[in-house]
């Protein structure tokens, strides 16, 4: 009965505190809206990010809400009076923690309700397991909140210490930045953060196979929470006069830290850290996208053996020009450590040229969305009527046979010019900018129909039929560049495989390399009409307003495909 009474008191006090309400409800809602703005172009809104959002809810309440409440009450002498009451200490602390858990639970329910009711997210696939996972996440983070309250002498100290834990957890711990987009070293470091296990356990219950494959994440949350609760209970202070610097038993802080170290070290030792593997389920082999087979690297393209990682790269004028970036003032490619870019494929026209899918392969693919009413039309070519030749008397005479038209400038590109480029300073395929998936990866099953639809629509796509062959290639590269600009995580890594395969399968390899070289050397030429026509290839995205970034991402993808065709970049 005493626990229930104290629980009611704590909840009433919480709803009278405006700052506490901000941390509990406004703060998570802001994150929800921010995530929707960032990922609004994904096929299913927010479903891939609810693990992150619910973790932010629990983490904010633990790092700020709980310790702020405990420390402010300690400063006002509330806990000293509690200690004088004829109530067991454990009962008071337990009721306080249960009250905070109830508040976290209501905030999580509010976030789910807004995601489903306002933004159209489907209901979680495993609601009972989601409740269990959220309970364990709350247990781990509430223990962390007890430790923060014990270490802090005043409320400003809570804010400072909370930020020191909250921000690294967002960036490196896999809470606000997806684990698979982090560098390999950061993914290993994240194994020591409870945020990684919180996101994993929550995400698989919202849009995955459930907790059956995430038992280690549950164990990690229990271990970290148990160590934190032990340290927090040993360091609990009742009186503001008890300063942490003069507090005996400060070594108990090491127990909380040991929980993180133990979980991370055990994860590394037992192979629980899967670098580059996204969370979720329903993965299918990439061969399902390409009709049951995948391109294989090998062979020779353009006179350069595929797989040769040490080609000569003269430091000529072309190399210097490309190293400066795709435009005046535009950033150049990010230098990859160790020379060759990890995960870069070398794709030749034979390996990639598997043709387009048959109607049976794309029978279940979604239809492209209807074009918007204000869809831009292709640039009109001016028609100039040529006057018939006449003599001095004005009589029409027969025109002489015209001389052969000179070759297009891009057609004069030589292999020596292509060999002079530096293909080893591009963003890595597993990075954030211009990502390209590997043929050895599994792709999420829920995006397979969209990818199949894109592949089926490419042959008849109007921007791919324009007269200028260089502009045709540039338009196809826009299909990869725009989702990368919008950070459509579920698609942006896989679309380049489809575009690269289509170009290599349907164009003369020598001419394609020359066209790609011309795009690399002249990134600001041509028009952007093709980037406004993605609705015709099953991508419901508006025309990108940032033309400079569009050209930059197109430049990266042209460079990467050229490196594959020339044999400088290898497929993993």
C-alpha positions in Angstrom: 0.0 0.0 0.0 2.9 2.4 0.9 4.4 1.8 -2.5 1.2 2.6 -4.3 0.7 5.8 -2.2 4.2 7.0 -2.9 3.8 6.0 -6.6 0.8 8.3 -6.8 2.6 11.1 -5.1 5.5 10.9 -7.5 3.3 10.9 -10.6 1.3 13.9 -9.4 4.5 15.8 -8.7 5.8 14.9 -12.1 2.8 16.4 -13.9 3.2 19.6 -11.9 6.8 20.0 -13.2 6.9 21.7 -16.6 10.5 20.8 -17.2 9.8 17.2 -16.4 6.9 17.2 -18.9 9.2 18.6 -21.6 11.8 15.8 -21.1 9.1 13.1 -20.9 6.8 14.1 -23.8 7.8 17.1 -25.8 11.4 16.0 -26.3 10.5 12.5 -27.8 7.8 14.1 -30.0 10.4 16.5 -31.4 12.6 13.6 -32.3 9.6 11.8 -33.9 8.9 14.7 -36.2 12.6 15.2 -37.0 13.0 11.5 -38.0 9.9 11.7 -40.1 11.3 14.8 -41.9 14.6 13.0 -42.5 13.1 9.7 -43.7 9.7 10.8 -45.2 10.6 9.3 -48.6 10.9 5.8 -47.2 8.4 3.2 -48.4 6.9 2.7 -44.9 7.2 5.8 -42.8 9.2 5.5 -39.6 8.9 1.7 -39.2 12.7 1.3 -39.6 13.4 3.9 -36.9 11.0 3.1 -34.1 13.8 1.3 -32.2 15.9 4.4 -32.3 12.9 6.7 -31.3 11.8 4.6 -28.4 15.4 4.4 -27.2 15.6 8.2 -27.3 12.4 8.3 -25.2 13.8 5.9 -22.5 17.3 7.5 -22.7 16.0 11.0 -22.3 13.9 10.1 -19.3 16.9 8.3 -17.7 19.7 10.7 -18.4 17.8 13.8 -17.6 14.3 13.2 -16.2 15.0 10.8 -13.3 18.3 12.3 -12.1 17.0 15.8 -12.4 14.0 14.9 -10.2 16.1 13.1 -7.6 18.7 15.8 -7.3 16.3 18.7 -7.2 14.3 16.9 -4.4 17.5 16.2 -2.6 18.4 19.9 -2.8 15.0 20.9 -1.4 15.4 18.4 1.5 12.6 16.2 0.4 14.6 13.0 0.6 15.9 13.9 4.1 12.3 14.1 5.3 11.5 10.8 3.5 14.3 9.1 5.5 12.7 10.3 8.7 9.4 8.7 7.8 8.5 5.3 9.1 8.9 3.8 5.7 11.7 1.5 4.4 14.3 3.1 2.2 13.9 0.4 -0.4 10.2 1.1 -0.6 10.7 4.8 -1.3 13.4 4.2 -4.0 11.4 1.4 -5.6 8.2 3.5 -5.8 10.2 6.4 -7.4 11.7 4.1 -10.0 8.3 2.5 -10.8 6.8 5.9 -11.2 9.5 6.8 -13.6 9.0 3.6 -15.5 5.2 4.3 -15.8 6.1 7.7 -17.2 8.5 6.2 -19.7 5.9 3.7 -20.8 3.2 6.4 -21.3 5.7 8.4 -23.4 6.5 5.4 -25.5 2.8 4.7 -26.1 2.3 8.3 -27.1 5.2 8.1 -29.6 3.8 4.9 -31.1 0.3 6.4 -31.3 1.5 9.5 -33.1 3.7 7.5 -35.5 0.7 5.3 -36.4 -2.1 7.8 -36.3 -0.3 10.9 -37.8 2.5 9.5 -40.0 0.9 6.2 -41.1 3.3 3.7 -39.6 1.8 0.2 -39.3 1.3 -1.4 -35.9 4.3 -3.3 -34.3 4.5 -6.9 -35.4 5.2 -8.2 -31.9 3.5 -6.0 -29.3 4.0 -8.3 -26.3 7.7 -8.7 -27.0 7.9 -5.0 -27.6 6.5 -4.4 -24.1 9.1 -6.8 -22.7 12.0 -5.2 -24.6 10.9 -1.7 -23.6 10.8 -2.8 -19.9 14.3 -4.1 -20.1 15.5 -1.0 -21.9 13.9 1.1 -19.2 15.6 -1.1 -16.5 19.0 -0.5 -18.0 18.6 3.2 -18.4 16.9 3.9 -15.1 19.9 2.3 -13.4 22.1 4.7 -15.4 19.9 7.5 -14.1 20.5 6.5 -10.5 24.3 6.6 -11.1 24.0 10.1 -12.7 22.0 11.3 -9.7 24.6 9.9 -7.3 27.5 11.5 -9.1 25.8 15.0 -9.4 25.8 17.5 -6.5 23.3 19.8 -8.2 20.9 20.0 -11.2 23.4 21.8 -13.6 25.8 18.9 -12.9 23.0 16.5 -14.0 22.6 18.3 -17.3 26.4 18.3 -18.0 26.9 14.7 -17.0 23.7 13.6 -18.9 24.9 15.3 -22.1 28.3 13.5 -21.8 26.5 10.2 -21.9 23.5 11.1 -24.1 25.3 12.6 -27.1 27.9 9.8 -27.6 25.1 7.3 -27.2 23.2 9.1 -30.1 26.2 9.3 -32.4 28.3 6.2 -31.7 25.9 4.1 -29.7 23.6 3.5 -32.7 20.7 5.5 -31.4 20.4 8.5 -33.8 22.9 7.2 -36.4 22.2 3.8 -37.8 24.9 1.2 -36.8 25.5 0.0 -40.3 26.4 3.5 -41.5 29.1 4.0 -39.0 32.8 3.3 -39.7 33.9 -0.2 -38.7 35.8 1.0 -35.6 32.7 2.9 -34.4 30.6 -0.2 -34.9 33.0 -2.1 -32.6 33.0 0.7 -30.0 29.2 0.7 -30.0 29.2 -2.8 -28.6 30.1 -1.2 -25.2 27.1 1.1 -25.3 23.7 0.0 -24.0 22.0 2.1 -26.7 23.0 -0.4 -29.4 21.3 -3.2 -27.6 18.3 -1.1 -26.8 17.7 -0.2 -30.5 18.2 -3.8 -31.6 15.8 -5.3 -29.1 13.1 -2.8 -29.8 13.5 -2.7 -33.6 13.1 -6.5 -34.1 9.8 -6.4 -32.2 8.5 -3.5 -34.2 9.5 -4.6 -37.7 11.4 -7.9 -37.4 11.2 -11.5 -36.3 10.9 -10.8 -32.6 13.3 -11.3 -29.8 14.3 -14.8 -30.7 17.4 -13.6 -32.5 18.3 -10.8 -30.0 18.8 -12.7 -26.8 22.3 -11.3 -26.3 20.9 -7.8 -26.5 18.4 -8.6 -23.7 21.2 -10.2 -21.6 23.3 -7.0 -22.2 20.5 -4.7 -21.0 20.0 -6.8 -17.9 23.7 -6.9 -17.1 24.2 -3.2 -17.6 21.1 -2.3 -15.7 22.0 -4.7 -12.8 25.5 -3.2 -12.5 24.1 0.3 -12.6 21.4 -0.4 -9.9 24.0 -1.9 -7.6 26.3 1.1 -8.0 23.4 3.6 -7.7 22.0 2.0 -4.5 25.5 2.0 -2.8 26.0 5.6 -3.7 22.5 6.9 -3.0 22.5 10.2 -1.0 19.7 11.5 1.1 21.1 14.9 2.1 22.4 17.8 0.0 25.2 18.2 2.5 26.6 14.8 1.4 28.9 16.0 -1.3 30.1 13.3 -3.7 33.8 14.3 -3.3 33.5 13.4 0.4 31.4 10.4 0.0 32.8 7.0 1.1 32.7 4.1 -1.3 33.1 6.1 -4.5 34.7 3.0 -6.0 31.2 1.6 -6.7 31.2 3.8 -9.8 33.6 1.2 -11.3 30.8 -1.4 -11.0 28.6 0.5 -13.3 31.4 1.1 -15.8 32.4 -2.6 -15.5 28.9 -3.6 -16.7 29.5 -1.7 -20.0 33.0 -3.1 -20.4 31.9 -6.7 -19.6 29.1 -6.6 -22.1 31.2 -5.0 -24.9 34.1 -7.3 -24.4 31.9 -10.4 -24.3 30.2 -9.3 -27.5 33.5 -8.9 -29.2 34.8 -12.3 -28.0 31.7 -14.2 -29.0 31.2 -12.6 -32.4 28.0 -10.7 -31.4 29.2 -7.6 -33.3 28.2 -7.8 -36.9 29.8 -4.9 -38.7 27.7 -3.4 -41.5 24.7 -5.7 -41.0 21.5 -3.6 -40.7 18.8 -4.4 -38.1 15.6 -6.0 -39.1 14.5 -9.2 -40.8 13.1 -10.7 -44.0 16.4 -10.5 -45.8 16.7 -12.2 -49.1 19.7 -12.9 -51.3 20.5 -10.2 -53.9 20.1 -12.9 -56.5 16.3 -12.5 -56.0 16.6 -9.1 -57.5 18.6 -10.3 -60.6 16.4 -13.3 -61.5 18.2 -16.0 -59.4 21.8 -15.1 -60.2 24.2 -12.4 -59.4 27.0 -10.8 -61.5 30.4 -12.3 -60.9 33.6 -10.2 -61.0 36.5 -11.2 -63.2 37.6 -10.9 -66.8 39.2 -8.0 -68.5 37.5 -4.7 -69.4 38.9 -1.9 -71.5 42.3 -3.5 -71.6 42.8 -3.5 -67.8 42.7 -6.8 -66.0 39.7 -6.8 -63.6 40.9 -7.1 -60.0 44.3 -5.4 -60.7 44.6 -3.2 -57.6 47.8 -1.5 -58.6 47.3 0.2 -61.9 49.6 3.0 -62.9 48.0 6.4 -62.2 49.9 9.2 -63.9 49.6 12.5 -62.2 48.5 14.2 -65.4 46.2 17.2 -65.9 43.1 15.0 -66.0 43.9 13.5 -62.7 44.4 16.9 -61.1 41.2 18.2 -62.6 39.1 15.4 -61.2 40.7 15.5 -57.8 39.3 19.0 -57.4 35.7 17.8 -57.3 32.6 18.0 -59.5 32.4 21.8 -59.7 33.9 25.1 -58.6 34.1 25.0 -54.9 32.5 21.6 -54.6 34.2 19.2 -52.2 36.4 16.4 -53.7 35.9 12.7 -52.9 36.7 11.6 -49.4 40.0 9.8 -49.2 39.7 6.1 -48.3 42.3 4.7 -45.9 44.6 2.1 -47.3 44.4 3.1 -51.0 41.8 0.9 -52.6 38.3 1.5 -51.6 36.9 -1.4 -49.6 33.9 -3.1 -51.2 34.3 -1.6 -54.6 33.3 -4.0 -57.4 35.0 -4.5 -60.8 32.0 -5.1 -63.1 32.4 -5.9 -66.8 29.8 -5.8 -69.5 29.7 -9.6 -69.7 29.4 -10.1 -65.9 26.8 -7.5 -65.4 24.9 -8.0 -68.7 22.1 -10.3 -67.7 19.4 -8.5 -69.6 16.2 -7.1 -68.2 13.7 -9.1 -66.2 11.0 -11.0 -67.9 7.3 -10.0 -67.3 7.0 -13.0 -64.9 9.9 -11.7 -62.8 8.2 -8.4 -62.2 4.6 -9.6 -62.0 4.3 -8.7 -58.3 6.3 -5.4 -58.6 4.4 -2.2 -57.7 3.3 0.1 -60.4 5.1 3.5 -60.6 3.2 6.3 -59.0 1.3 8.7 -61.1 3.3 11.8 -62.3 2.5 15.0 -60.5 0.4 17.5 -62.4 3.3 20.0 -62.7 5.8 17.4 -64.1 8.5 19.2 -66.0 8.7 18.4 -69.7 11.9 17.6 -71.6 13.9 20.5 -72.8 12.8 21.4 -76.3 15.4 21.5 -79.0 15.1 24.6 -81.2 14.0 23.7 -84.8 15.8 25.9 -87.4 14.6 25.6 -91.0 17.5 25.6 -93.4 17.1 27.6 -96.6 17.5 25.7 -99.8 20.7 26.7 -101.7 20.0 29.0 -104.8 22.1 30.5 -107.5 22.6 34.2 -108.2 19.2 34.3 -110.1 17.4 32.8 -107.2 17.0 29.3 -108.7 17.2 26.4 -106.3 20.2 24.3 -107.1 21.0 20.7 -105.8 23.0 20.8 -102.6 26.4 19.1 -102.5 26.7 16.0 -100.5 27.5 16.9 -96.9 30.8 15.9 -95.5 30.8 13.3 -92.7 29.9 14.8 -89.4 32.8 15.1 -87.0 32.8 12.7 -84.0 31.2 13.8 -80.8 33.8 15.2 -78.3 33.2 12.4 -75.8 33.9 9.8 -78.6 37.5 11.0 -78.8 38.3 9.9 -75.2 41.1 7.4 -75.0 41.9 4.7 -72.6 45.0 6.5 -71.6 42.8 9.4 -70.3 40.7 7.0 -68.4 43.8 5.3 -66.9 45.0 8.8 -65.7 42.1 9.1 -63.3 42.5 8.5 -59.6 39.8 5.9 -58.6 41.1 5.4 -55.1 39.9 8.6 -53.4 36.2 8.0 -53.7 33.8 7.6 -50.8 33.7 4.0 -49.6 30.8 1.9 -50.8 29.7 1.2 -47.3 29.7 4.9 -46.3 27.0 7.5 -46.2 27.8 9.4 -49.4 27.2 7.5 -52.7 26.8 4.0 -51.1 26.7 0.9 -53.2 25.6 -2.5 -51.8 27.7 -5.6 -52.3 26.5 -8.6 -54.3 27.3 -10.8 -51.3 24.9 -9.0 -49.0 21.3 -9.8 -48.4 18.7 -7.1 -49.1 15.6 -6.4 -47.0 12.7 -8.4 -48.4 10.2 -5.6 -48.0 12.0 -3.4 -50.6 12.4 -6.2 -53.2 9.1 -5.3 -55.0 10.2 -1.7 -55.4 13.6 -2.6 -56.6 12.1 -5.1 -59.1 9.7 -2.4 -60.3 12.6 0.0 -60.9 14.5 -2.6 -62.8 11.5 -3.4 -65.0 10.8 0.3 -65.9 14.3 1.2 -66.9 14.2 0.1 -70.5 11.3 2.3 -71.5 12.1 5.2 -69.2 11.7 8.4 -71.3 14.8 10.2 -70.0 16.8 7.1 -71.0 15.7 7.6 -74.6 16.9 11.2 -75.3 19.1 11.8 -78.3 22.3 12.7 -76.5 24.0 9.4 -75.3 25.9 11.2 -72.6 22.7 12.7 -71.3 21.1 9.3 -71.3 23.8 7.9 -69.0 23.6 11.0 -66.8 19.8 10.6 -66.5 20.2 6.9 -65.4 22.7 8.0 -62.8 20.2 10.4 -61.4 18.1 7.4 -60.4 20.9 6.5 -58.0 21.8 10.0 -57.0 18.4 11.3 -55.9 17.6 8.6 -53.3 21.2 9.1 -52.0 20.5 12.8 -51.6 17.2 12.1 -49.7 19.0 9.4 -47.6 16.4 6.8 -48.3 18.3 4.2 -46.3 16.2 1.2 -47.4 16.8 1.8 -51.1 19.9 4.1 -51.7 22.5 1.3 -51.4 20.6 -1.1 -53.8 19.5 1.2 -56.6 23.1 1.7 -57.9 23.4 -2.0 -58.5 20.4 -1.9 -60.7 21.5 1.2 -62.6 25.0 -0.1 -63.1 23.7 -3.4 -64.3 21.3 -1.8 -66.8 23.9 0.5 -68.3 26.6 -2.2 -68.6 24.1 -4.6 -70.1 22.6 -2.3 -72.7 25.5 -0.2 -74.0 28.7 -0.8 -75.8 31.3 -1.1 -73.0 33.9 1.1 -74.8 31.4 3.8 -75.5 30.0 3.7 -72.0 33.4 4.2 -70.5 33.9 7.2 -72.7 30.5 8.6 -71.8 31.2 8.1 -68.1 34.6 9.8 -68.4 32.9 12.7 -70.1 30.5 13.0 -67.2 33.3 12.8 -64.7 35.3 15.5 -66.4 32.2 17.7 -67.1 29.9 17.2 -64.2 28.0 20.5 -64.7 27.0 19.9 -68.3 23.7 18.6 -69.5 20.2 19.2 -68.0 18.5 17.9 -64.9 15.1 16.9 -66.4 15.7 13.2 -65.8 15.9 13.9 -62.0 12.3 15.1 -62.1 11.0 11.9 -63.8 11.7 9.3 -61.1 7.9 8.7 -60.6 8.2 6.7 -63.9 10.6 4.3 -62.3 8.6 3.6 -59.1 10.2 6.3 -57.0 7.8 8.9 -55.6 10.2 11.7 -55.0 10.0 15.3 -55.9 12.5 17.2 -58.0 15.7 17.9 -55.9 16.1 21.6 -55.2 19.8 21.3 -54.5 21.2 20.9 -58.0 24.8 21.2 -56.8 24.5 18.2 -54.6 22.6 16.3 -57.3 25.5 16.8 -59.7 28.0 15.9 -57.0 26.3 12.5 -56.2 25.9 11.8 -60.0 29.6 12.5 -60.4 30.5 10.0 -57.7 28.3 7.3 -59.2 29.7 7.9 -62.7 33.2 7.7 -61.2 32.4 4.5 -59.4 30.9 2.8 -62.4 33.8 3.9 -64.6 36.2 2.4 -62.1 34.4 -0.9 -62.2 34.3 -1.1 -66.0 37.9 -0.1 -66.3 38.9 -2.8 -63.8 40.2 -0.6 -61.1 37.5 -1.2 -58.5 36.6 -4.7 -57.4 33.2 -6.2 -56.4 33.1 -7.8 -53.0 
